[in-house]
């Protein structure tokens, strides 16, 4: 049987970065954004770290956005939440949203698995409806966070080709 060589990927997670190097790399990813978006994303990240201190942070600097998953294992499919940083906003994704009750109808998205909310400010994360969704997502997670686990930041992949991380400048005519 003849083996077919795989095409080179535009992503790489074989050389995962962890520790201080990962923190420095994440800071460089944030620096691609406007200062106010970067500061907001870093504040949301700090809040998520405070709420889920044992979660592994899985970082994907993808084509569309910078995504940081919050997972109990290194498997992306086990992630419960992620934050995604776009040029003009930050979103909180519920990655196991199938069947997640949303009586306030605040979740956006048409997917069966993942839904999101736009985090307009840190106050968004303290809203009762958001807190209730987060608690419910934790209680329904396929793999729970290990309360005795240790936080790790892991850069899983970086796309070579990316959309601009800053909004386009308005054209002058």
C-alpha positions as CSV (number, residue, x, y, z in Angstrom):
1,X,0.0,0.0,0.0
2,X,1.4,3.3,-1.0
3,X,1.4,6.2,1.4
4,X,0.3,9.6,0.3
5,X,2.1,12.5,1.8
6,X,-0.1,15.0,3.7
7,X,-0.2,18.5,2.4
8,X,1.5,21.0,4.7
9,X,-0.9,22.6,7.1
10,X,-1.2,26.3,7.6
11,X,-1.5,25.6,11.3
12,X,0.9,23.8,13.7
13,X,0.1,22.3,17.0
14,X,3.0,19.9,17.1
15,X,5.2,22.6,18.6
16,X,2.9,23.6,21.4
17,X,4.3,26.5,23.5
18,X,3.8,26.5,27.2
19,X,4.9,28.5,30.3
20,X,6.5,31.9,30.2
21,X,7.1,31.6,26.4
22,X,3.4,31.1,25.9
23,X,2.5,34.2,28.0
24,X,4.9,36.2,25.9
25,X,3.5,34.8,22.7
26,X,-0.1,35.5,23.9
27,X,0.9,39.1,24.7
28,X,2.2,39.5,21.1
29,X,-1.2,38.1,19.8
30,X,-3.1,40.7,21.9
31,X,-0.7,43.5,20.6
32,X,-2.1,43.0,17.1
33,X,-5.4,44.5,18.2
34,X,-6.4,48.1,19.0
35,X,-5.3,48.9,22.6
36,X,-8.9,49.1,23.9
37,X,-9.8,45.7,22.4
38,X,-6.6,44.1,23.7
39,X,-7.2,45.5,27.2
40,X,-10.8,44.4,27.1
41,X,-9.8,40.9,26.0
42,X,-7.1,40.7,28.7
43,X,-9.7,41.7,31.3
44,X,-12.1,39.1,30.1
45,X,-9.3,36.5,30.2
46,X,-8.4,37.5,33.8
47,X,-12.0,37.1,34.9
48,X,-12.2,33.7,33.3
49,X,-9.0,32.7,35.0
50,X,-10.4,33.8,38.3
51,X,-13.6,31.8,37.8
52,X,-11.9,28.7,36.5
53,X,-8.4,28.6,38.0
54,X,-7.8,25.0,37.1
55,X,-8.8,25.3,33.5
56,X,-6.3,24.8,30.8
57,X,-6.2,27.8,28.4
58,X,-5.9,26.5,24.8
59,X,-4.9,29.3,22.5
60,X,-5.6,29.3,18.8
61,X,-4.5,32.3,16.8
62,X,-6.8,31.5,13.9
63,X,-7.6,33.0,10.5
64,X,-10.8,34.8,11.8
65,X,-9.9,35.5,15.5
66,X,-7.7,34.9,18.5
67,X,-9.5,32.2,20.5
68,X,-8.7,31.0,24.0
69,X,-10.5,27.9,25.1
70,X,-11.1,26.9,28.7
71,X,-10.8,23.2,29.0
72,X,-10.3,20.4,31.6
73,X,-7.9,18.6,29.2
74,X,-5.7,19.4,26.3
75,X,-8.3,18.2,23.9
76,X,-10.2,21.1,22.2
77,X,-13.3,19.0,22.1
78,X,-13.4,19.0,25.9
79,X,-13.4,22.8,26.1
80,X,-16.4,24.2,27.8
81,X,-15.9,27.9,27.0
82,X,-13.8,30.1,24.8
83,X,-13.3,33.7,24.4
84,X,-12.8,35.0,20.8
85,X,-11.2,38.3,20.1
86,X,-12.3,40.1,16.9
87,X,-11.2,43.5,15.6
88,X,-14.2,45.3,17.2
89,X,-15.4,43.0,20.0
90,X,-14.9,40.0,22.3
91,X,-17.3,37.1,22.5
92,X,-17.7,34.3,25.0
93,X,-18.5,31.0,23.4
94,X,-20.4,28.2,25.1
95,X,-18.8,25.2,23.3
96,X,-21.2,22.5,24.6
97,X,-24.4,24.5,24.1
98,X,-26.5,21.8,22.7
99,X,-29.5,21.6,25.0
100,X,-28.3,24.4,27.2
101,X,-31.4,26.2,28.6
102,X,-31.4,29.8,27.7
103,X,-34.7,31.3,29.0
104,X,-33.5,34.9,28.5
105,X,-32.6,34.1,24.9
106,X,-29.2,35.8,25.1
107,X,-27.2,33.2,23.2
108,X,-26.4,34.0,19.6
109,X,-25.6,31.6,16.8
110,X,-27.4,29.0,14.8
111,X,-25.0,26.1,15.5
112,X,-26.0,23.0,17.3
113,X,-22.9,22.8,19.4
114,X,-21.5,26.3,20.0
115,X,-23.3,29.5,20.8
116,X,-22.0,32.9,22.0
117,X,-22.6,36.2,23.6
118,X,-20.8,39.4,22.9
119,X,-19.0,40.6,26.0
120,X,-19.6,44.3,25.9
121,X,-18.0,45.0,29.2
122,X,-16.9,43.0,32.3
123,X,-20.4,43.6,33.7
124,X,-21.7,41.3,31.0
125,X,-20.1,38.3,32.8
126,X,-21.8,39.3,36.1
127,X,-25.3,39.5,34.6
128,X,-27.6,36.9,36.3
129,X,-28.6,35.3,33.0
130,X,-24.9,34.9,31.9
131,X,-23.9,33.6,35.3
132,X,-26.7,31.1,35.2
133,X,-25.7,29.9,31.7
134,X,-22.1,29.5,32.8
135,X,-23.1,27.5,35.8
136,X,-25.4,25.3,33.8
137,X,-22.6,24.8,31.1
138,X,-20.2,23.6,33.9
139,X,-22.8,21.2,35.3
140,X,-23.5,19.7,31.9
141,X,-19.9,19.5,30.7
142,X,-18.8,16.1,29.2
143,X,-15.6,16.4,31.2
144,X,-15.6,18.6,34.3
145,X,-12.9,20.9,35.4
146,X,-10.5,19.3,37.9
147,X,-10.9,21.4,41.0
148,X,-7.4,20.3,42.1
149,X,-5.9,20.8,38.7
150,X,-3.2,23.3,37.7
151,X,-3.7,26.0,35.2
152,X,-1.6,25.9,32.1
153,X,-1.5,28.2,29.1
154,X,-0.9,26.3,25.9
155,X,-0.4,27.8,22.4
156,X,-2.0,25.1,20.3
157,X,-1.8,26.7,16.8
158,X,-1.0,29.8,14.9
159,X,-2.4,30.3,11.4
160,X,0.1,31.8,9.0
161,X,-2.7,33.6,7.1
162,X,-5.0,35.8,9.2
163,X,-7.6,38.4,8.7
164,X,-6.6,41.9,9.9
165,X,-6.8,42.2,13.7
166,X,-7.7,45.9,13.5
167,X,-10.8,47.4,11.9
168,X,-10.2,48.9,8.5
169,X,-9.6,52.6,8.4
170,X,-12.5,54.5,7.0
171,X,-11.7,55.6,3.4
172,X,-11.5,59.2,2.7
173,X,-12.7,60.5,-0.7
